[in-house]
Amino acid sequence: MKYVLIVLFSFFLFNASAQQSERLKQLEAQRKEALKDIEETSRRLKETQATAKNSLNRLNLLARQVMSRRNVIDLLNKEINSLDDQIFALRKEVDELQVDLNKSRTNYANSAQKLYRRHTSQDKLLFILSAESFIQSFRRMRYLREYAEWQKKQAREIIEKQTQISRKQTELEKSRSDKQLLLATREQERMRLQGEESDQKAEVQQLNKQQKELQAVLKKKQQQANALNQEIERLIAEEIRRAEEEAETARKKAQADGIEEKPEEKRQAETKGGYAMTQAERKLSADFGSNRGRLPYPVSGRHTIVSQFGEQQHQQLKYVRTNNNGIDIETTPGSDARAVFTGVITRIFVVPGYNNSVIIRHGNYLTVYSNLSQVYVKVGDKVKTGQSIGKIFVDSEEGNSTILHFQLWKEKTKLNPAPWLN
């Protein structure tokens, strides 16, 4: 029973150690990914000049940098805590192995003393021959053979446990060394964070001095956003009207011909005043809806959401409020906009400030891709999930800023796209 408990305890320690190692790998991978984001933001900050047009963008970049740096420090703290757990588990393993080694050494020493008292072949022979019967002699022979095997086994166990202890102590020293390295890295990250927070504070002070200029820029951008929204609403209403007209024309024709409409051709809206869909469109709509939280991001390169959906109060500037009908996704220059789901291109149009825009219909859901410098598709094209539909505009005046404005609608209702993406 005692042996079983020892085996179970050793198995538990091994599993705990393996889990800690896997956890450390995951945390390290997350930290490396966060550092990549910091490198990309640093590059963007170097490219951006603090002018009235893009100073707010610089502040947003700095805010993102500070947030990413804090995330790295948080991940480093988790790695250090995980290493502490690993060090604790390794120490327990070493202690347990040392106890087992001491027991094995004691048993081996006792057996060696007994063997010393009967160390000659003559003694062993006399021990066998002095038996009272042949069976007893045979048993004594077997006992001596098994005793010798047991001694060899004890010697092997001692060597094996010494090797295990040496290996675990090496692992322990490495974990301690890794912890010291992480502590030093955390201190470096903390110093960088202090510097970035100082830069952020200076940027806020500068923007407060440029309040009138910045508000003028924001007012112009909001007017452009309103114009985009009005155009999208107009186009959606037009499509709903046209679909209803087609449905009414089909119903009248069927009545005039005295036949019943085919189920696959019959157009029907999900809600009153909504888009009248065919059977295939209803299925597409249902498929789109069931993929909430699993849609791919609509850009091909590394990406970050730089402006969230809805009305937002700027964290650093009290006088700055923005209202976004979708989300703005910053990516790398040269990136394409990609369809998030199977659908049909229904509109391609231009609005000042947003360059080319493309609308894809997925049943009674629509996705809008704005700020394209080049469009690869045409109205009526059927597209697949992940298909490139256009090149995202690169703004050289904003430090090569490459931002896709992405919207999601159901009928005439704007939806927050972020929860739909994965």
C-alpha positions in Angstrom: 0.0 0.0 0.0 2.8 2.3 0.9 4.5 1.6 -2.4 1.3 2.4 -4.3 1.0 5.8 -2.5 4.5 6.7 -3.4 3.9 5.8 -7.0 0.7 7.8 -7.0 2.4 10.8 -5.4 5.2 10.7 -7.9 2.7 10.5 -10.8 0.9 13.5 -9.3 4.1 15.5 -9.1 5.1 14.6 -12.7 1.7 15.7 -14.0 1.8 18.9 -12.1 5.3 19.6 -13.4 4.2 18.8 -17.0 1.1 21.1 -16.7 3.3 23.9 -15.3 5.7 23.5 -18.3 2.9 23.7 -20.8 1.4 26.7 -19.0 4.7 28.4 -19.2 5.0 27.8 -22.9 1.5 29.2 -23.5 2.3 32.3 -21.4 5.6 32.8 -23.2 3.8 32.5 -26.6 1.2 35.1 -25.5 4.0 37.5 -24.4 5.8 37.1 -27.7 2.6 37.9 -29.5 2.0 41.0 -27.3 5.6 42.2 -28.0 5.0 41.9 -31.8 2.0 44.3 -31.4 4.3 46.6 -29.4 6.9 46.5 -32.2 4.3 47.3 -34.8 2.9 50.2 -32.8 6.4 51.6 -32.2 7.0 51.5 -35.9 3.7 53.4 -36.5 4.6 56.0 -33.9 8.0 56.6 -35.5 6.3 57.1 -38.9 3.6 59.5 -37.6 4.3 63.2 -37.2 2.5 65.2 -34.5 0.3 67.4 -36.8 -3.2 68.7 -36.2 -4.6 66.0 -38.5 -3.0 62.9 -37.0 -2.2 64.0 -33.4 -5.2 62.2 -32.1 -4.2 59.1 -34.0 -0.7 59.3 -32.3 -2.4 59.5 -28.9 -4.5 56.5 -29.7 -1.4 54.6 -30.7 0.3 55.6 -27.5 -2.7 54.5 -25.5 -2.5 51.1 -27.3 1.2 50.9 -26.6 0.7 51.5 -22.9 -2.1 48.9 -22.8 0.1 46.4 -24.6 3.0 47.1 -22.3 0.9 46.5 -19.3 -0.4 43.3 -20.8 3.3 42.2 -21.3 4.0 43.0 -17.6 0.9 41.1 -16.5 2.0 38.1 -18.6 5.5 38.3 -17.1 4.0 38.2 -13.6 1.9 35.1 -14.5 5.1 33.4 -15.9 7.0 34.2 -12.7 4.1 32.8 -10.6 4.0 29.7 -12.7 7.8 29.3 -12.3 7.4 29.7 -8.5 4.9 26.8 -8.6 7.3 24.8 -10.8 10.1 25.5 -8.4 8.0 24.4 -5.4 7.0 21.2 -7.2 10.6 20.4 -8.2 11.8 20.9 -4.6 9.1 18.5 -3.3 10.2 16.0 -5.9 13.9 16.3 -4.9 12.9 16.0 -1.2 10.9 12.8 -1.9 13.6 11.3 -4.0 16.2 12.1 -1.3 14.0 10.3 1.3 13.8 7.3 -0.9 17.5 7.4 -1.6 18.3 7.5 2.1 16.0 4.5 2.7 17.6 2.6 -0.1 21.1 3.4 1.2 20.2 2.2 4.7 18.7 -1.0 3.4 21.7 -1.6 1.3 24.1 -0.9 4.2 22.3 -3.4 6.4 22.4 -6.1 3.8 26.1 -5.4 3.2 26.8 -6.0 6.9 24.9 -9.2 6.9 26.7 -10.3 3.8 30.0 -9.4 5.3 29.3 -11.9 8.1 28.9 -14.6 5.5 31.3 -13.3 2.9 33.0 -16.5 1.9 31.9 -19.2 -0.5 32.6 -21.8 2.3 30.2 -20.0 4.7 27.5 -20.1 2.0 28.2 -23.8 1.4 28.0 -24.6 5.1 24.8 -22.7 5.3 23.3 -24.8 2.6 24.7 -28.2 3.7 23.7 -27.7 7.4 20.1 -27.9 6.3 18.0 -30.7 7.9 16.6 -31.8 4.6 17.0 -31.6 0.8 14.0 -29.3 0.6 15.4 -27.0 3.2 18.8 -26.9 1.3 17.0 -26.0 -1.9 15.1 -23.2 -0.1 18.4 -21.9 1.3 19.9 -21.9 -2.1 16.9 -20.0 -3.5 17.1 -17.5 -0.6 20.8 -16.8 -1.2 20.1 -16.3 -5.0 17.1 -14.0 -4.3 19.0 -12.1 -1.7 21.9 -11.5 -4.1 19.4 -10.3 -6.8 17.7 -8.0 -4.2 21.1 -6.5 -3.4 21.8 -5.8 -7.1 18.4 -4.2 -7.4 19.0 -2.0 -4.4 22.3 -0.9 -5.9 20.6 -0.1 -9.3 17.8 1.9 -7.5 20.4 3.9 -5.6 22.2 4.8 -8.8 18.9 5.6 -10.5 17.7 7.8 -7.7 21.0 9.7 -7.6 20.6 10.3 -11.3 17.0 11.5 -10.9 18.0 13.8 -8.1 20.8 15.2 -10.2 18.4 15.8 -13.1 15.8 17.4 -10.9 18.3 19.7 -9.3 19.5 20.8 -12.7 15.9 21.5 -13.7 15.5 23.4 -10.4 18.5 25.5 -11.1 17.3 26.3 -14.6 13.9 27.3 -13.2 15.6 29.6 -10.7 17.8 31.1 -13.5 14.7 31.6 -15.7 12.9 33.3 -12.8 15.8 35.7 -12.4 15.8 36.5 -16.1 12.0 37.1 -16.1 12.4 39.4 -13.1 15.0 41.4 -14.9 12.8 41.5 -18.0 9.8 42.7 -16.0 11.9 45.5 -14.6 12.9 46.6 -18.1 9.3 46.5 -19.2 8.3 48.5 -16.2 10.9 51.2 -17.0 9.7 51.3 -20.7 6.1 51.6 -19.4 7.0 54.6 -17.3 8.6 56.3 -20.4 5.5 55.6 -22.5 3.2 56.9 -19.9 5.2 60.1 -19.7 5.0 60.4 -23.5 1.3 59.9 -23.3 0.9 62.6 -20.7 2.9 65.0 -22.8 0.8 64.2 -25.9 -2.4 64.9 -23.9 -1.0 68.3 -22.8 -0.1 69.2 -26.4 -3.6 68.1 -27.7 -5.3 70.2 -25.0 -3.5 73.2 -26.5 -4.7 72.3 -30.0 -8.3 71.7 -28.9 -10.0 73.9 -31.5 -8.0 72.5 -34.4 -8.6 68.9 -33.3 -12.3 69.5 -32.8 -12.5 70.9 -36.4 -10.8 67.8 -37.7 -13.1 65.5 -35.7 -16.2 67.5 -36.9 -15.1 67.0 -40.5 -14.6 63.3 -40.0 -17.9 62.9 -38.3 -19.6 64.6 -41.2 -17.9 62.2 -43.6 -19.1 59.3 -41.3 -22.6 60.6 -41.3 -22.5 60.9 -45.1 -21.4 57.2 -45.4 -24.1 56.1 -43.0 -26.8 58.0 -44.9 -25.7 56.4 -48.2 -25.7 52.9 -46.7 -29.2 53.4 -45.2 -30.4 54.7 -48.6 -29.0 51.7 -50.5 -30.4 49.3 -47.9 -33.9 50.9 -48.2 -33.6 50.7 -52.0 -32.7 47.0 -51.9 -35.6 46.3 -49.5 -38.0 48.2 -51.8 -36.7 46.4 -54.9 -37.0 43.0 -53.3 -40.5 43.7 -52.2 -41.4 44.9 -55.7 -40.0 41.7 -57.2 -41.9 39.6 -54.7 -45.2 41.5 -55.5 -44.6 41.2 -59.2 -44.0 37.4 -58.9 -47.2 37.0 -56.8 -49.4 38.9 -59.3 -47.9 36.9 -62.2 -48.6 33.6 -60.4 -52.2 34.7 -59.7 -52.7 35.8 -63.3 -51.3 32.5 -64.6 -53.4 30.6 -62.1 -50.4 28.8 -60.7 -48.8 28.6 -57.3 -45.3 30.1 -56.8 -42.5 27.6 -56.4 -41.3 27.5 -52.8 -37.6 28.1 -53.8 -38.6 31.2 -55.8 -41.1 32.7 -53.3 -39.7 35.8 -51.6 -40.6 36.4 -48.0 -39.4 38.9 -45.4 -38.4 37.7 -41.9 -39.9 40.8 -40.4 -42.5 43.4 -41.5 -40.9 45.9 -43.8 -37.7 43.7 -44.0 -35.9 42.3 -47.0 -37.9 39.8 -48.9 -35.7 36.7 -49.3 -35.8 33.6 -51.5 -35.5 30.2 -49.9 -31.8 30.1 -50.7 -31.3 33.6 -49.1 -33.2 32.5 -46.0 -30.8 29.6 -45.6 -27.8 31.8 -46.2 -29.1 34.3 -43.6 -29.6 31.5 -41.0 -26.1 30.2 -41.7 -24.6 33.7 -41.3 -26.5 34.2 -38.0 -25.3 30.8 -36.6 -21.7 31.9 -37.2 -21.7 34.7 -34.7 -18.4 34.8 -32.9 -16.7 32.6 -35.6 -16.5 35.0 -38.6 -12.9 35.7 -39.8 -11.5 39.3 -39.6 -12.1 41.2 -42.8 -8.4 42.0 -43.4 -5.5 39.9 -44.6 -2.7 41.2 -42.5 -1.9 41.7 -38.8 -4.7 43.7 -37.3 -6.0 45.7 -34.3 -9.3 47.4 -33.7 -8.5 51.1 -33.2 -12.0 52.4 -33.0 -14.9 50.6 -31.4 -18.6 50.5 -32.3 -21.0 53.1 -30.9 -20.5 56.4 -29.0 -17.2 56.5 -27.2 -15.7 59.0 -24.7 -12.0 59.4 -25.3 -10.1 58.1 -22.2 -7.6 60.9 -22.1 -9.4 63.9 -23.7 -12.6 64.9 -22.0 -13.8 67.1 -24.9 -13.5 64.3 -27.5 -16.4 62.0 -28.2 -16.7 59.8 -31.2 -19.7 57.9 -32.7 -18.8 54.9 -34.9 -21.4 52.9 -36.9 -19.0 50.0 -37.2 -15.4 49.3 -36.2 -12.1 50.6 -37.6 -9.5 47.9 -38.1 -5.9 48.9 -38.6 -3.6 46.6 -40.5 -0.4 46.6 -42.4 0.1 48.5 -45.8 -0.6 46.3 -48.8 -3.3 44.4 -47.0 -6.6 43.3 -48.7 -10.2 43.5 -47.4 -11.7 40.0 -47.3 -15.3 38.8 -47.3 -16.2 37.5 -43.8 -18.9 35.1 -45.3 -20.3 33.8 -48.5 -22.5 36.3 -50.2 -23.3 38.5 -53.2 -21.9 41.9 -54.1 -24.8 44.2 -54.2 -23.3 47.7 -54.1 -20.0 49.5 -54.9 -20.0 53.2 -54.2 -17.7 56.2 -53.3 -18.0 58.5 -50.3 -15.5 61.3 -49.6 -13.2 60.4 -46.7 -13.9 56.6 -47.1 -12.8 56.1 -50.7 -14.5 53.0 -52.3 -17.0 51.0 -50.3 -18.4 47.5 -51.0 -21.6 46.0 -49.7 -22.0 42.2 -49.5 -25.5 40.7 -48.9 -25.8 37.5 -46.8 -29.5 36.9 -46.9 -30.9 39.7 -44.7 -27.5 40.4 -43.2 -25.1 42.9 -44.9 -21.4 43.6 -44.4 -19.8 46.9 -45.5 -16.1 47.3 -46.3 -15.0 51.0 -46.6 -11.8 52.8 -47.4 -10.6 50.7 -50.3 -8.2 52.2 -52.8 -8.9 49.4 -55.3 -11.9 47.0 -55.8 -11.4 43.5 -57.2 -15.1 42.6 -57.6 -18.2 43.9 -59.4 -21.9 44.1 -58.5 -23.6 40.7 -58.9 -20.4 38.7 -58.1 -20.8 35.8 -55.7 -17.9 35.7 -53.1 -16.7 33.1 -50.7 -15.5 33.4 -47.1 -12.0 34.9 -47.0 -12.1 36.0 -50.6 -10.2 39.3 -51.3 -12.6 42.0 -52.5 -10.2 45.0 -52.6 -7.0 46.8 -51.5 -7.2 48.9 -48.3 -6.2 52.5 -48.7 -2.8 53.5 -47.3 -2.8 57.1 -46.0 0.7 58.5 -46.5 -0.3 61.7 -44.6 -1.2 59.6 -41.5 2.2 57.7 -41.5 1.0 55.0 -43.9 -2.1 54.4 -41.8 -4.0 51.4 -43.3 -7.5 51.3 -41.8 -10.6 49.4 -42.9 -13.9 50.7 -41.8 -16.2 47.7 -41.4 -19.9 47.6 -40.7 -22.5 44.9 -40.1 -26.3 45.4 -40.6 -29.3 43.2 -40.2 -32.1 44.7 -42.3 -32.1 48.4 -41.3 -30.4 47.8 -37.9 -26.7 48.5 -37.3 -24.9 45.7 -35.3 -21.7 45.8 -33.4 -19.4 43.7 -35.6 -16.7 42.9 -32.9 -18.7 40.1 -31.1 -19.2 38.4 -34.5 -15.5 38.2 -35.4 -13.0 35.6 -34.2 
